[in-house]
């Protein structure tokens, strides 16, 4: 994208909507190339990206007809597990040879269930074929004593990491099926216990790190993806604290919302080039020399001495000028001192929206980064880093992040659910139908 | 070493597999979503996998088959668990398994399952290091495992993974598990973090690991203990002087003060080294993080609110303009408190009893 005049630099780059629609239409109409085989066990997740992206671009009806959409809905239901929940894809279904002894190898999967229900929601399904009772009964079995959720139940053991992604998906499933109601549910004469909300809040709290973000386990490094999942999950269960003090009746999290917000706004970075030699935000000429010398095995005078401050000229502090900032924008990273990556535009940006601070980050700068740097100029979609080929995950999250950052060409996004507000608005009717059905 | 001939074996034509009737993938209807153009090789391996899973078969040939599937689809969420069960049931050589994991790790660096599998294998080899610790050294009768040798191999492998990517999240998490499981708190971990930080002072994962080594042992006081705290503060200050605009050690410093329940003002003079606003010739600022911390220090003291404001304005307009909206928000919060006369902008640990279970 050549900038010929200084004034051009000030014009905001435009989303190439047509190219994005083409990209996603290809994804829904044709087979994904065999390189996606290593993502075979994530197909429900990929399917969600495809359907939701077309929805965000308001192109679902153009890219598919009614019969095809019904076909997609049927495919999702084909992945529904007989004991509640959904599979990620038909690959673990043992068909006619299923029996109680081999059932452990074909479990329902927590993220798959969340994305399956999301797809049904977007496609305007009425959820009548969802095994509501069995799915809700399965959720508490997926929770460990420490409050965390797992991915699958294999041979009676909750498997998968102790990971907020599963907490996010589990609470998201719960939210889509029962909204904000709490406590035991009476369904067809059967009592279905709720998950332990207090325990879940506790497991988020203990993963809050000294630097202010949230990790996947106590003492692990905080990470924007895990922070998003934790905050989203807390929002789903109505236990999110966005103000100064935390509650104990009932318990909320995070313990220090101010620290979390500060950590999140610091995810925005001008550092966009993963091949740059120095992985830091500010780079003064002296700083660069220090690092180069380190790489050569030598050390600078400043290091030996230890007491001489590494002088940074404030004028030359940034490696790029304000002009560059205006043109290139600034994306977001997932951890301190890492380079910007398209997807963190969503994980970090959406987290701020969930914390009810949507304006604290520089929305224009991130729009410039996503459209100007990582949008693919020929294929549409987004890559991970500038110049990368597009992939489903980064292309979807790029759109979602742009919507949250004020790009008017994309439908409004619900920051917690990572799909359109339109789709989200159908939930109250679904909750009603479940309540009526009981 | 990978056996290429076996990787390419067609199960259908292989007499060893003649007893198997493969289970084809369930019919997906006319409109599947995210359908992938499988290679024949993958489709076949998956069909055979489903069949042996259906029989819950635990045999050596399953080890070859699961390896095959894993190499094409390492994120399959039951195949690793199945493989582990088969390894244990067939009393397979777990050291060989670790060697294979070493080889494949560089391909699947960001895959959770591979690290969980490794943990299972290592735990199986050495379920209770504490009891074996009494007789460390060459293999002793009945134990079959030299704990020190296993630990040395694991830490060496982890170090080699860091050579490829010094910030790999899963590898750092695995290293934390090694420290906890084998009780390596005083066995060179602190030195390891120091070496990592020396290699790259901006490696936040290394800083995080240091925090863990210093504060993570159950029952230890960590930086609440004065000697430890002084050592850590001195270390952190040294690193800040090397690169004042590096956020990692500034957060580490704040973390120490919070955990030890010390006021931020104890490091006021240190901050001023990097952000001196008193000079008549102009601001002398080398670090926006110093300014940020000074703003917090001054905000506590009603008499110095104007100084706090000045720091925030400098951040907003000059030293950290990308976060201008955030610094403006901080200014507004400060104004609110100044107007109300209530000093409610104290850093969290200075106003509140931390009754919740926060491991800081």
Interface residues (C-beta under 8 A of the other chain):
Chain A: X27 X28 X31 X32 X33 X34 X36 X37 X38 X39 X40 X41 X42 X43 X44 X46 X47 X50 X51 X68 X70 X71 X72 X74 X75 X76 X78 X88 X89 X90 X91 X92 X93 X94 X95 X97 X98 X99 X101 X102 X104 X105 X106 X107 X109 X119 X151 X152 X154 X159 X160 X161 X163 X202 X205 X206 X208 X209 X210 X211 X212 X216 X217 X218 X219 X220 X221 X223 X244 X245 X246 X248 X251 X255 X256 X258 X259 X261 X262 X265 X266 X268 X269 X270 X278 X279 X280 X281 X282 X284 X287 X290 X294 X302 X303 X306 X307 X308 X309 X310 X311 X312 X314 X317 X322 X325 X330 X335 X336 X337 X338 X357 X359 X360 X361 X362 X365
Chain B: X23 X25 X26 X27 X28 X29 X30 X31 X32 X33 X34 X35 X36 X37 X38 X39 X42 X46 X50 X51 X53 X54 X55 X56 X72 X73 X74 X75 X76 X77 X78 X81 X82 X112 X116 X167 X169 X172 X173 X176 X199 X200 X202 X203 X204 X205 X208 X211 X212 X215 X216 X238 X241 X242 X243 X244 X245 X246 X247 X248 X251 X252 X254 X255 X258 X259 X273 X274 X283 X285 X286 X287 X288 X318 X319 X321 X322 X323 X324 X325 X326 X329 X344 X348 X352 X354 X355 X356 X357 X358 X359 X360
